[in-house]
C-alpha cells in the first residue's frame, strides 16, 4: 500500500513532558498534547485537573494553554460543568482535511454483516502512533449491548480488544516498545497494566485473536483481530456482555472475523482502495 499505510514512529507520538529541553517545537507539542488528551474522553469532556494530571504539566500552564485554545476555537468549555471539549474549529478544518485512507467506508459492509450475524456490537479501531482510535461502529440486535466506545474515542494501544489485537499482530520488539511507552497511561484503565498486557499479547498470539473480559468495563468482554497481516494498521472487535463470549462462541466469532478480514484485505489491495486520494 506504499508509505501512506506505514505506522508512525514511536518517538513522534510520545507525550512530551514538562521537563523537555526542546524549545522550538515545545509549544506545538503541548498544543497537540492538550487536544489529544481532551479527545481521549470523546464527547465526555474533561476538567482542567484531569487534563493537568494526564499531561504531567503544571495546572497553571494547562490553564493558560486551554484558555488560548478556547479563544481560537480549538477547544470549547462548558460554563456549567467546567469541562473542555474539542472545539468547532477542529470540525471545520476536518471538513477540508484530505483523508489518506477511508478505511471506515471500506469496512462498513463487513461491520454491519458481522453485527447482523453475531447480534453484538462491532468496532473498527485504527492505529494512530501509540493509540487506537475508534473510527466506526455497528450495532447488533441483541437487547443488552456493550457500548463502551463512541466513534472518535482514542485509547492507548492494548486498552480494548481492538488495540490489543494490533499489539498481538505487531513484531514482538515493536509491541514491547509500545507497552513500555504507554506504561504510565495504562493505570487509568481498570485492571490494565503493562504486565497484564504482556500476558494478554502472549495469549492472543497463541489463540490467533485478542480477548479481554471485564478488564476495562466490568461485565463486558470483547474479541478482536487485526489486519492486514503484513502491516496491522487496524482491528475489528466484537463486544458483548461476558456471558455471550464463552470459549465455544469466541471460536465461532473468530472464524467469522477471519473470513471478513480476508475479504477486506483483498479490497485494500484493489485499485482505488485508497479512497482518500485526490488528484
NURO-152077 format. One line per 3 residues: number of its first residue (from 1); their letters; for each residue x, y, z of N, C-alpha, C. Coordinates in pm, 1 decimal. Example, Ala and Ser with C-alpha at 12.3 -4.5 7.8 and 13.67 -1.06 7.14 Angstrom:
// NURO-152077
1> AS> 1319.0,-569.0,780.0,1230.0,-450.0,780.0,1320.0,-330.0,780.0  1285.0,-225.0,708.0,1367.0,-106.0,714.0,1290.0,3.0,787.0
//
This chain:
// NURO-152077
1> XXX> 82.1,-121.0,0.0,0.0,0.0,0.0,85.5,126.1,0.0  221.5,106.7,6.7,306.0,225.8,-0.7,327.2,289.5,134.9  394.9,400.5,131.1,432.4,466.7,255.1,315.6,520.5,332.6
4> XXX> 200.9,543.2,267.7,88.9,606.8,336.0,29.2,519.8,444.4  53.9,388.4,435.4,-2.9,299.3,535.6,100.6,257.3,638.9  221.5,312.0,630.1,321.8,277.0,729.8,288.4,341.3,862.5
7> XXX> 317.1,270.9,971.1,286.9,324.2,1103.5,380.6,437.6,1137.9  331.7,529.2,1219.4,411.3,642.8,1261.6,512.8,597.8,1364.1  630.9,656.1,1362.1,735.0,615.2,1455.6,693.9,643.7,1598.9
10> XXX> 739.9,558.7,1689.8,703.2,573.2,1829.7,751.9,705.1,1885.8  869.6,749.5,1843.9,926.5,868.8,1903.7,841.2,991.5,1880.2  773.2,999.6,1765.8,694.7,1118.2,1735.7,560.6,1117.6,1804.7
13> XXX> 527.7,1009.4,1876.5,396.1,1001.8,1939.0,402.7,989.7,2089.6  522.2,1007.3,2146.3,531.1,1008.2,2291.4,478.8,1139.0,2345.2  408.4,1131.4,2455.9,361.3,1254.4,2517.3,481.2,1331.5,2570.6
16> XXX> 495.3,1458.6,2533.3,605.7,1537.5,2587.0,584.0,1565.1,2734.7  690.2,1590.3,2805.0,681.1,1619.7,2947.4,728.5,1761.1,2974.4  692.3,1811.3,3090.4,724.0,1949.0,3123.0,872.9,1973.6,3132.3
19> XXX> 952.8,1867.6,3150.2,1095.7,1885.7,3164.1,1172.7,1881.9,3033.6  1104.7,1872.4,2920.8,1174.0,1862.4,2793.9,1262.3,1983.3,2768.7  1377.3,1958.4,2701.9,1472.5,2064.3,2675.4,1447.2,2133.6,2542.2
22> XXX> 1362.1,2076.8,2457.5,1336.8,2139.5,2329.2,1250.8,2263.3,2347.5  1283.4,2369.1,2275.5,1207.6,2493.4,2289.8,1135.6,2530.7,2161.1  1197.8,2504.8,2045.5,1137.7,2545.9,1918.9,1006.1,2478.4,1890.0
25> XXX> 993.3,2351.5,1926.8,870.9,2276.5,1896.6,788.2,2248.0,2021.0  833.5,2291.5,2136.1,764.9,2255.8,2260.9,621.0,2304.8,2263.9  598.1,2429.0,2220.9,462.1,2483.3,2223.8,368.3,2403.5,2134.4
28> XXX> 417.0,2368.0,2014.9,333.7,2289.1,1923.5,303.7,2153.5,1983.9  404.9,2089.5,2041.9,384.6,1958.2,2102.2,282.7,1964.8,2214.9  290.1,2072.0,2292.5,196.5,2083.5,2404.7,54.2,2109.3,2357.1
31> XXX> 38.5,2185.0,2250.2,-95.0,2207.0,2193.3,-153.9,2073.6,2148.4  -73.4,1996.2,2075.0,-120.5,1865.5,2028.4,-151.4,1775.6,2147.0  -67.9,1783.2,2249.1,-91.2,1705.0,2371.1,-226.9,1737.9,2432.0
34> XXX> -256.6,1866.9,2447.4,-384.5,1908.6,2504.7,-501.8,1853.0,2423.2  -491.7,1865.9,2291.9,-600.6,1821.3,2205.6,-617.8,1669.8,2212.6  -506.3,1597.5,2214.4,-514.5,1451.3,2222.9,-578.3,1406.9,2355.3
37> XXX> -540.6,1473.6,2462.5,-593.9,1435.5,2593.5,-744.1,1459.3,2599.9  -787.9,1575.8,2555.2,-932.0,1604.7,2556.2,-1004.9,1507.1,2463.7  -944.9,1476.4,2349.1,-1007.6,1383.0,2254.8,-1017.5,1242.8,2312.5
40> XXX> -927.6,1207.2,2404.8,-928.8,1072.2,2460.1,-1056.2,1042.9,2539.2  -1126.1,1145.7,2581.9,-1251.5,1129.1,2656.4,-1372.3,1133.4,2563.4  -1348.6,1146.8,2432.6,-1459.0,1151.3,2337.5,-1546.9,1271.8,2361.0
43> XXX> -1677.0,1248.2,2366.8,-1771.6,1357.5,2389.3,-1800.1,1379.0,2537.8  -1725.0,1310.0,2624.1,-1748.1,1321.8,2767.7,-1689.4,1447.1,2829.1  -1588.3,1504.9,2764.5,-1526.4,1625.7,2817.2,-1433.5,1597.3,2934.8
46> XXX> -1345.4,1693.5,2964.0,-1251.7,1678.6,3076.0,-1235.1,1810.8,3147.9  -1220.8,1803.7,3280.7,-1191.8,1922.5,3359.6,-1041.9,1947.6,3362.1  -1004.6,2069.3,3397.1,-864.2,2109.1,3391.9,-777.0,2023.1,3482.5
49> XXX> -828.4,1981.7,3597.5,-749.6,1898.3,3687.0,-713.8,1765.0,3623.7  -809.8,1705.0,3552.3,-783.7,1578.7,3484.6,-681.9,1596.6,3372.6  -695.1,1706.8,3300.8,-602.9,1733.6,3190.2,-461.3,1752.2,3243.5
52> XXX> -447.4,1827.9,3350.8,-315.3,1851.2,3409.4,-254.1,1720.6,3459.2  -335.8,1638.9,3525.5,-285.1,1512.3,3579.2,-240.3,1419.0,3467.4  -316.2,1416.1,3357.7,-283.4,1328.5,3246.6,-160.5,1376.6,3170.8
55> XXX> -149.4,1506.8,3153.7,-39.3,1563.2,3075.1,92.0,1568.2,3151.7  83.5,1576.1,3284.4,203.7,1593.4,3363.9,253.4,1736.1,3366.9  176.8,1828.1,3311.1,212.4,1969.6,3310.9,152.0,2039.7,3431.7
58> XXX> 212.6,2149.2,3478.9,153.7,2225.0,3589.8,15.0,2276.2,3552.5  -74.8,2281.4,3651.1,-210.9,2325.1,3622.7,-213.5,2468.8,3570.8  -122.1,2553.4,3619.5,-118.3,2692.0,3571.3,-83.9,2696.7,3422.6
61> XXX> 6.9,2611.0,3379.2,42.5,2603.8,3237.2,-76.2,2554.9,3155.4  -142.3,2449.7,3206.0,-260.3,2398.0,3136.8,-368.9,2504.3,3125.2  -388.3,2580.3,3231.8,-491.8,2683.1,3230.4,-465.5,2784.8,3119.2
64> XXX> -341.8,2831.2,3108.6,-308.9,2929.8,3005.3,-328.4,2872.4,2865.8  -284.7,2750.8,2846.9,-297.0,2690.2,2715.1,-442.3,2662.7,2678.6  -518.4,2609.7,2773.4,-658.5,2579.8,2747.0,-737.8,2706.6,2718.0
67> XXX> -707.3,2812.5,2790.9,-775.2,2940.4,2768.1,-749.1,2989.9,2626.5  -623.7,2977.4,2581.1,-591.0,3024.1,2447.3,-652.2,2934.3,2341.1  -650.6,2806.0,2362.1,-710.8,2713.4,2265.7,-861.1,2735.6,2255.2
70> XXX> -922.8,2771.3,2367.5,-1066.0,2803.7,2364.5,-1089.9,2930.5,2283.1  -1004.9,3030.6,2302.3,-1020.0,3156.4,2228.5,-1005.2,3135.6,2078.0  -922.7,3038.3,2038.8,-900.0,3012.3,1896.4,-1003.3,2917.0,1836.8
73> XXX> -1091.0,2862.0,1919.5,-1193.6,2771.4,1869.5,-1151.2,2626.7,1860.5  -1030.9,2596.1,1908.8,-984.4,2457.9,1905.1,-1042.3,2375.1,2019.3  -1079.2,2442.5,2126.5,-1148.4,2378.6,2237.4,-1270.0,2462.5,2274.9
76> XXX> -1365.4,2398.0,2340.1,-1483.3,2468.2,2391.6,-1501.9,2428.0,2537.2  -1547.0,2522.1,2619.6,-1563.8,2495.5,2762.7,-1708.7,2517.8,2801.8  -1764.1,2418.1,2871.0,-1899.7,2428.6,2921.5,-1896.6,2506.9,3053.1
79> XXX> -1965.9,2618.4,3058.0,-1960.7,2704.8,3176.5,-2020.7,2638.1,3299.2  -2114.1,2546.6,3279.4,-2180.3,2481.9,3392.3,-2095.4,2369.0,3450.0  -2048.1,2278.5,3363.5,-1971.3,2162.5,3411.3,-1822.1,2191.8,3422.5
82> XXX> -1777.8,2300.6,3359.2,-1635.7,2338.6,3354.9,-1551.0,2235.8,3281.0  -1613.2,2160.0,3195.5,-1540.2,2061.4,3116.8,-1501.5,2120.3,2980.8  -1387.5,2074.6,2930.5,-1340.2,2114.2,2798.3,-1374.2,2005.8,2696.4
85> XXX> -1411.7,2050.6,2577.2,-1444.6,1962.1,2466.5,-1368.8,2009.9,2342.1  -1356.5,1921.1,2243.0,-1298.4,1965.5,2117.6,-1385.3,2075.8,2058.9  -1322.6,2177.5,2000.6,-1393.6,2296.6,1957.1,-1439.5,2294.6,1812.7
88> XXX> -1518.0,2395.0,1774.6,-1577.3,2399.7,1640.7,-1475.1,2414.9,1528.9  -1362.0,2480.4,1556.5,-1263.6,2498.1,1450.2,-1207.0,2364.5,1403.6  -1190.7,2270.5,1494.4,-1141.1,2138.9,1455.1,-1237.5,2070.9,1358.8
91> XXX> -1366.2,2085.6,1386.5,-1466.6,2028.2,1296.5,-1459.2,2094.4,1159.3  -1447.5,2225.3,1158.7,-1443.1,2297.6,1031.9,-1319.2,2260.8,951.0  -1205.5,2249.8,1017.9,-1083.7,2210.1,948.4,-1092.6,2065.7,900.3
94> XXX> -1158.1,1981.9,981.4,-1171.8,1841.9,943.8,-1252.1,1822.2,816.9  -1346.5,1912.0,791.2,-1426.2,1901.3,669.5,-1340.6,1918.5,544.3  -1229.4,1991.9,560.4,-1142.3,2018.3,446.3,-1020.4,1927.9,442.9
97> XXX> -1000.6,1852.1,549.7,-881.5,1767.5,557.4,-884.1,1661.8,448.2  -767.5,1628.9,400.1,-754.8,1527.6,295.7,-729.9,1391.9,360.2  -829.4,1307.6,369.2,-809.5,1178.0,434.7,-714.2,1091.1,354.3
100> XXX> -621.5,1025.0,422.3,-524.0,942.9,349.9,-585.0,808.7,310.6  -683.5,765.1,387.7,-734.4,630.9,363.6,-866.7,615.8,437.6  -975.2,603.3,366.9,-1106.9,599.8,430.2,-1142.7,455.1,464.3
103> XXX> -1073.1,402.6,563.1,-1090.2,262.9,599.3,-1229.0,235.5,653.7  -1287.3,332.4,722.6,-1420.0,309.8,779.7,-1524.1,283.0,671.5  -1511.9,350.3,558.6,-1604.6,324.4,448.0,-1582.8,185.2,390.6
106> XXX> -1455.6,147.6,378.2,-1423.1,17.2,322.2,-1475.2,-96.1,410.3  -1479.3,-71.5,542.0,-1519.0,-175.7,638.0,-1666.7,-172.3,673.7  -1740.0,-76.1,624.1,-1879.0,-58.0,666.1,-1963.4,-183.3,644.6
109> XXX> -1957.2,-241.2,525.1,-2039.6,-358.8,496.0,-2001.1,-476.1,584.9  -1870.3,-494.7,606.3,-1825.0,-606.1,689.9,-1872.8,-590.8,833.4  -1863.9,-469.7,886.9,-1907.1,-447.8,1025.6,-2056.4,-474.2,1040.8
112> XXX> -2136.0,-425.1,946.7,-2280.4,-445.7,958.2,-2319.6,-592.1,937.1  -2247.7,-660.6,850.5,-2276.1,-803.3,832.7,-2244.2,-880.8,958.9  -2129.3,-851.3,1020.1,-2091.9,-918.7,1144.8,-2188.2,-884.6,1257.6
115> XXX> -2234.1,-759.2,1263.3,-2330.8,-719.5,1365.7,-2462.9,-794.1,1348.1  -2500.9,-813.6,1222.7,-2625.7,-885.3,1195.3,-2615.3,-1032.0,1235.7  -2500.1,-1093.6,1207.1,-2482.8,-1236.2,1236.6,-2463.2,-1260.3,1385.9
118> XXX> -2378.6,-1179.7,1449.7,-2347.8,-1201.7,1592.1,-2451.6,-1140.7,1685.0  -2523.3,-1037.5,1636.8,-2619.4,-959.4,1714.1,-2554.0,-872.9,1822.0  -2421.5,-864.2,1817.0,-2348.9,-787.0,1917.7,-2294.8,-657.1,1857.1
121> XXX> -2209.5,-586.8,1931.7,-2157.1,-458.0,1888.3,-2021.7,-475.8,1821.5  -2006.2,-417.4,1703.7,-1882.2,-424.9,1627.5,-1811.7,-289.8,1629.4  -1680.2,-293.7,1644.2,-1599.1,-172.1,1642.3,-1485.3,-186.1,1541.8
124> XXX> -1454.7,-76.1,1476.0,-1333.7,-66.2,1396.4,-1238.9,27.5,1468.8  -1118.8,-19.6,1498.0,-1016.5,61.4,1564.4,-898.1,75.7,1470.4  -847.3,199.0,1454.8,-732.3,223.1,1369.3,-615.8,272.3,1453.1
127> XXX> -497.8,224.6,1418.3,-379.0,266.1,1492.7,-341.1,409.9,1458.6  -306.9,485.6,1562.4,-254.1,620.6,1547.8,-136.2,633.6,1643.7  -17.7,598.0,1595.9,100.1,602.4,1682.3,90.2,503.2,1796.3
130> XXX> 87.6,555.3,1918.1,79.5,471.4,2037.6,-63.8,443.1,2079.4  -159.8,487.1,1999.6,-300.1,477.8,2038.6,-382.1,404.8,1932.6  -502.1,366.9,1971.9,-602.2,314.3,1879.4,-723.5,406.5,1886.0
133> XXX> -775.8,442.1,1769.7,-890.1,532.7,1760.3,-1009.4,455.6,1706.0  -1123.5,465.0,1772.0,-1245.7,403.1,1721.6,-1298.8,488.6,1607.0  -1304.2,433.4,1487.2,-1345.7,510.3,1369.6,-1479.6,465.6,1311.7
136> XXX> -1533.2,354.1,1360.5,-1663.3,309.0,1309.2,-1723.7,211.8,1408.6  -1856.3,201.1,1405.2,-1926.8,111.8,1497.0,-2054.6,63.8,1431.7  -2092.9,-60.7,1457.5,-2219.4,-115.3,1408.6,-2285.3,-192.1,1522.4
139> XXX> -2415.1,-176.4,1536.3,-2487.9,-235.9,1648.6,-2571.9,-353.9,1602.6  -2562.3,-464.3,1678.0,-2647.2,-579.1,1653.4,-2780.2,-566.1,1725.0  -2862.5,-668.6,1713.0,-2998.8,-662.5,1766.1,-3014.4,-719.2,1906.6
142> XXX> -2907.7,-773.4,1963.2,-2921.2,-829.4,2098.3,-2961.1,-716.7,2194.9  -3062.6,-740.8,2279.7,-3117.3,-630.8,2361.0,-3020.2,-569.1,2460.6  -2922.6,-647.1,2510.4,-2824.4,-592.4,2603.9,-2696.2,-567.0,2526.7
145> XXX> -2660.4,-441.6,2510.7,-2548.7,-405.6,2424.6,-2427.5,-359.0,2505.1  -2310.6,-381.8,2448.0,-2185.9,-327.2,2503.2,-2151.7,-202.3,2423.6  -2163.3,-87.1,2488.8,-2138.8,40.6,2420.5,-2027.6,115.7,2492.1
148> XXX> -1914.1,49.1,2504.4,-1802.4,107.7,2578.2,-1732.6,218.7,2500.3  -1749.2,221.1,2369.2,-1677.6,316.9,2285.4,-1772.1,396.5,2197.9  -1740.5,524.3,2180.5,-1802.5,607.5,2078.7,-1700.7,628.9,1967.7
151> XXX> -1750.0,655.0,1848.8,-1660.3,687.6,1738.4,-1581.8,813.9,1774.8  -1450.7,808.2,1754.4,-1364.6,920.9,1787.7,-1285.0,901.8,1915.2  -1325.3,807.2,1999.6,-1251.9,780.7,2123.3,-1115.1,721.8,2089.1
154> XXX> -1010.8,773.0,2155.4,-877.2,716.6,2136.9,-823.4,670.9,2271.5  -758.9,555.4,2270.9,-703.8,498.5,2393.3,-567.0,437.9,2362.8  -482.3,422.4,2465.0,-351.9,359.8,2441.3,-368.1,220.3,2382.4
157> XXX> -281.2,185.2,2289.8,-285.2,50.8,2232.4,-276.9,-53.8,2343.4  -369.4,-146.9,2340.6,-376.8,-250.0,2443.8,-498.3,-234.8,2531.4  -553.3,-112.8,2538.9,-676.2,-87.9,2614.4,-792.8,-114.4,2519.3
160> XXX> -861.3,-224.6,2538.5,-966.8,-264.2,2446.3,-917.2,-373.2,2353.1  -1009.0,-457.1,2306.5,-971.2,-573.1,2226.1,-912.5,-533.0,2091.0  -959.4,-420.7,2033.5,-904.2,-377.2,1905.7,-758.0,-338.3,1917.7
163> XXX> -727.5,-252.5,2014.9,-589.3,-212.0,2035.8,-500.3,-327.5,2076.7  -555.1,-418.6,2157.5,-478.3,-536.7,2197.6,-449.7,-625.7,2077.1  -547.6,-639.5,1987.2,-527.9,-721.9,1867.7,-415.4,-666.0,1780.7
166> XXX> -407.4,-532.7,1771.5,-299.0,-471.1,1694.0,-164.3,-502.8,1758.1  -155.5,-492.8,1890.9,-31.7,-528.2,1960.1,6.4,-674.0,1932.6  -91.4,-762.3,1935.1,-64.5,-904.1,1911.9,-7.3,-929.0,1772.4
169> XXX> -48.5,-847.7,1676.3,-7.9,-868.7,1537.5,123.6,-800.4,1502.1  170.4,-710.6,1587.0,295.3,-639.7,1560.7,415.7,-727.4,1593.6  532.7,-696.8,1535.8,654.6,-768.6,1575.4,676.8,-754.5,1726.2
172> XXX> 725.3,-857.6,1792.2,740.0,-854.3,1938.5,815.8,-733.3,1991.0  924.2,-694.8,1925.3,1002.2,-580.6,1973.4,922.1,-451.5,1967.7  845.5,-433.0,1861.0,765.5,-311.4,1847.5,652.1,-309.8,1949.5
175> XXX> 587.8,-424.0,1968.7,479.9,-432.0,2067.8,532.0,-400.8,2207.3  648.9,-454.0,2241.1,707.2,-429.2,2372.4,742.1,-281.3,2389.5  792.8,-217.4,2283.9,825.9,-75.2,2291.9,701.0,8.3,2316.7
178> XXX> 590.4,-29.6,2255.5,464.6,42.8,2274.9,414.6,25.4,2417.8  419.2,-97.3,2468.9,375.2,-123.3,2606.6,459.6,-43.1,2705.0  590.6,-38.2,2681.6,679.4,38.7,2768.5,644.6,188.1,2763.0
181> XXX> 624.5,240.4,2642.3,596.5,383.5,2627.0,463.2,421.9,2689.6  365.4,332.2,2681.5,232.0,361.4,2734.8,215.6,322.4,2880.8  318.5,262.6,2940.1,307.2,207.2,3075.0,235.7,294.5,3175.9
184> XXX> 276.6,420.3,3195.2,209.9,504.9,3295.9,63.9,534.7,3263.7  27.7,530.2,3137.6,-109.3,564.3,3097.9,-207.7,450.8,3125.3  -158.9,327.9,3128.9,-247.5,213.2,3148.5,-315.9,214.6,3285.1
187> XXX> -253.1,279.5,3381.6,-306.2,277.2,3517.6,-445.4,337.6,3527.9  -482.4,420.1,3431.0,-612.3,487.8,3435.8,-726.3,401.8,3381.5  -693.7,280.9,3334.4,-794.9,198.3,3268.2,-814.3,65.9,3341.2
190> XXX> -893.7,69.5,3445.7,-932.6,-53.5,3514.5,-814.4,-136.3,3560.1  -814.1,-263.1,3520.4,-710.3,-355.9,3565.1,-596.0,-367.4,3464.9  -592.1,-276.4,3367.1,-487.2,-283.0,3265.4,-354.1,-240.9,3325.8
193> XXX> -250.3,-317.8,3296.6,-114.3,-284.0,3336.6,-20.5,-339.9,3230.5  103.1,-293.4,3231.9,199.9,-342.6,3134.8,219.2,-493.3,3150.0  227.4,-540.5,3273.7,246.8,-684.0,3297.9,127.4,-764.3,3246.6
196> XXX> 7.3,-713.9,3272.4,-113.0,-783.8,3225.4,-114.3,-791.0,3073.2  -78.7,-679.6,3007.4,-83.5,-676.4,2861.6,17.8,-771.0,2799.3  133.6,-783.7,2861.4,232.1,-877.8,2807.2,174.7,-1020.1,2806.9
199> XXX> 105.7,-1056.8,2913.2,43.2,-1189.1,2919.7,-69.8,-1199.8,2817.1  -150.4,-1091.8,2802.6,-262.1,-1092.7,2708.7,-212.4,-1101.0,2564.9  -102.9,-1031.6,2534.0,-45.2,-1037.9,2399.8,4.1,-1179.5,2370.2
202> XXX> 70.7,-1241.6,2467.9,118.1,-1379.5,2450.7,0.2,-1473.9,2424.4  -107.1,-1458.8,2503.1,-224.9,-1544.0,2485.7,-291.9,-1517.8,2351.6  -296.6,-1390.1,2310.6,-360.0,-1355.4,2183.8,-285.2,-1411.5,2064.1
205> XXX> -153.7,-1407.3,2069.7,-75.4,-1464.2,1959.5,-98.0,-1614.8,1949.3  -109.3,-1678.9,2063.0,-130.6,-1823.4,2064.0,-269.9,-1859.6,2012.0  -371.5,-1780.6,2051.3,-509.5,-1810.5,2011.3,-540.7,-1765.5,1869.0
208> XXX> -469.1,-1664.0,1821.2,-499.5,-1609.5,1688.8,-595.6,-1493.0,1693.5  -629.3,-1448.6,1814.9,-715.7,-1332.3,1832.6,-696.7,-1278.5,1973.6  -730.6,-1152.6,1992.8,-720.3,-1091.4,2125.6,-852.0,-1108.0,2200.0
211> XXX> -842.5,-1121.9,2331.0,-963.5,-1137.0,2412.3,-945.0,-1067.5,2545.8  -1046.2,-990.8,2584.0,-1049.3,-924.8,2714.4,-1185.7,-948.8,2778.1  -1186.1,-970.6,2907.9,-1312.4,-992.2,2979.8,-1309.6,-915.2,3111.3
214> XXX> -1396.7,-816.9,3123.9,-1413.5,-738.2,3246.8,-1283.5,-670.8,3290.5  -1202.2,-630.0,3194.3,-1075.5,-565.9,3227.8,-1091.8,-415.2,3235.9  -1147.5,-355.3,3132.2,-1171.7,-210.8,3130.9,-1312.0,-179.3,3180.2
217> XXX> -1411.0,-254.6,3130.7,-1551.0,-235.0,3169.6,-1603.6,-363.0,3231.0  -1631.3,-366.0,3361.6,-1679.4,-488.4,3426.5,-1806.0,-542.3,3360.5  -1809.6,-674.5,3343.8,-1927.8,-738.9,3288.2,-1932.2,-742.6,3138.0
220> XXX> -1834.6,-684.4,3070.5,-1831.6,-687.4,2924.0,-1702.6,-752.0,2876.3  -1711.6,-819.7,2764.5,-1596.2,-887.0,2705.4,-1589.4,-851.7,2557.8  -1473.3,-874.5,2497.5,-1457.1,-844.2,2354.6,-1348.0,-930.4,2296.0
223> XXX> -1364.5,-962.7,2169.8,-1266.5,-1036.9,2092.5,-1228.0,-950.6,1973.4  -1097.9,-943.6,1943.0,-1052.4,-857.3,1834.6,-950.9,-925.7,1745.7  -943.7,-878.5,1620.4,-849.6,-933.2,1523.7,-797.4,-819.3,1437.1
226> XXX> -665.0,-813.6,1419.7,-602.2,-703.8,1345.5,-582.8,-740.1,1198.4  -561.2,-636.5,1117.3,-535.4,-655.8,974.5,-472.1,-528.4,918.3  -408.9,-537.5,799.5,-369.7,-659.5,728.4,-250.1,-724.7,797.1
229> XXX> -225.4,-852.7,773.0,-121.7,-924.7,847.9,17.3,-863.7,833.5  50.5,-816.0,713.3,185.8,-765.5,690.6,208.0,-626.4,747.9  101.2,-556.5,782.3,115.0,-420.6,836.0,-11.2,-386.7,914.4
232> XXX> -25.0,-437.6,1037.7,-151.0,-423.3,1113.1,-179.4,-278.5,1151.9  -265.2,-215.0,1075.4,-299.4,-74.7,1099.7,-435.3,-59.3,1165.6  -511.7,-168.8,1174.9,-647.9,-159.3,1227.7,-690.9,-294.5,1283.2
235> XXX> -805.6,-294.4,1349.3,-860.8,-418.5,1402.9,-1012.0,-407.1,1409.6  -1077.4,-519.7,1394.1,-1222.4,-529.6,1414.4,-1244.6,-608.5,1542.4  -1334.0,-559.4,1627.0,-1362.3,-629.6,1751.9,-1512.5,-645.3,1770.5
238> XXX> -1548.2,-752.6,1839.0,-1687.2,-782.0,1873.8,-1698.9,-772.6,2024.7  -1788.7,-688.5,2073.4,-1805.3,-667.7,2217.4,-1945.3,-710.3,2260.1  -1953.0,-769.7,2378.1,-2081.2,-818.8,2429.3,-2071.0,-833.4,2580.3
241> XXX> -2184.3,-865.9,2643.3,-2177.9,-898.9,2785.0,-2097.0,-1028.2,2799.2  -2030.5,-1043.1,2912.3,-1934.0,-1151.7,2928.6,-1992.3,-1290.0,2899.8  -2115.8,-1313.4,2940.5,-2176.2,-1444.2,2922.9,-2195.5,-1484.3,2778.6
244> XXX> -2187.4,-1389.4,2686.6,-2207.0,-1420.8,2544.5,-2075.2,-1451.3,2472.4  -1964.4,-1441.6,2543.8,-1836.3,-1467.8,2477.7,-1756.9,-1577.1,2549.8  -1826.0,-1686.7,2580.6,-1756.6,-1802.4,2633.4,-1675.3,-1867.2,2521.1
247> XXX> -1585.8,-1957.8,2557.7,-1486.1,-2008.5,2464.0,-1546.3,-2060.9,2334.4  -1652.3,-2141.5,2341.5,-1706.5,-2202.0,2219.9,-1755.4,-2095.6,2122.2  -1813.9,-1987.3,2177.3,-1865.1,-1881.9,2089.2,-1751.2,-1793.1,2040.0
250> XXX> -1647.9,-1773.9,2120.3,-1532.7,-1696.3,2074.5,-1470.3,-1759.6,1951.0  -1459.7,-1889.4,1951.2,-1401.0,-1958.7,1836.6,-1484.9,-1938.3,1710.9  -1615.2,-1940.3,1726.7,-1704.3,-1919.4,1611.9,-1692.9,-1776.0,1560.8
253> XXX> -1688.5,-1679.5,1653.4,-1675.1,-1540.0,1612.1,-1539.2,-1516.1,1547.7  -1435.3,-1579.8,1598.7,-1302.5,-1566.4,1537.9,-1305.0,-1615.5,1393.5  -1376.5,-1723.9,1368.3,-1389.1,-1775.1,1231.4,-1457.2,-1672.3,1141.2
256> XXX> -1564.1,-1609.4,1192.0,-1634.6,-1507.4,1114.2,-1544.9,-1386.4,1087.6  -1469.3,-1345.1,1189.8,-1378.9,-1232.2,1173.1,-1272.5,-1261.7,1067.4  -1214.3,-1379.3,1071.9,-1111.0,-1414.6,973.9,-1165.8,-1408.4,831.9
259> XXX> -1286.6,-1458.4,814.0,-1347.4,-1457.4,680.9,-1366.3,-1316.0,629.3  -1420.3,-1228.5,712.2,-1442.9,-1090.5,669.9,-1311.1,-1016.4,649.8  -1213.9,-1042.7,733.5,-1084.9,-974.4,721.6,-1012.0,-1017.6,595.0
262> XXX> -1022.6,-1144.4,556.8,-963.3,-1187.8,429.8,-1021.7,-1108.7,313.5  -1152.4,-1089.8,315.8,-1218.1,-1012.2,210.2,-1171.7,-867.4,211.9  -1162.3,-809.0,332.6,-1118.5,-669.9,344.1,-976.1,-651.9,293.8
265> XXX> -889.1,-746.2,324.0,-750.4,-735.3,278.5,-741.7,-737.7,126.6  -826.6,-815.4,63.3,-830.3,-815.9,-83.0,-880.2,-681.9,-136.1  -980.9,-625.5,-70.3,-1032.4,-495.1,-112.8,-926.6,-385.6,-96.1
268> XXX> -846.8,-395.1,8.9,-744.1,-294.9,33.5,-634.6,-297.6,-72.5  -615.4,-413.8,-133.5,-513.4,-426.6,-237.7,-565.7,-384.8,-375.5  -698.7,-375.7,-387.9,-758.0,-346.9,-518.1,-732.7,-202.6,-561.5
271> XXX> -725.8,-175.5,-691.5,-711.1,-38.1,-741.7,-826.0,48.6,-691.2  -793.1,169.1,-644.8,-896.8,260.0,-597.6,-930.7,243.1,-452.1  -861.9,150.1,-382.1,-893.3,128.5,-240.9,-859.5,248.3,-156.6
274> XXX> -754.8,324.3,-194.2,-717.8,442.7,-118.1,-813.6,555.6,-153.6  -931.1,547.0,-97.0,-1040.6,636.2,-133.0,-1011.9,781.3,-102.0  -920.6,805.0,-9.9,-893.7,942.8,29.8,-804.7,1018.6,-66.0
277> XXX> -743.7,952.3,-162.9,-653.8,1021.1,-253.6,-731.5,1114.1,-345.1  -675.5,1230.5,-367.8,-737.4,1326.4,-456.2,-637.3,1366.2,-562.3  -688.0,1405.7,-677.5,-599.2,1447.6,-785.8,-532.6,1580.6,-749.1
//
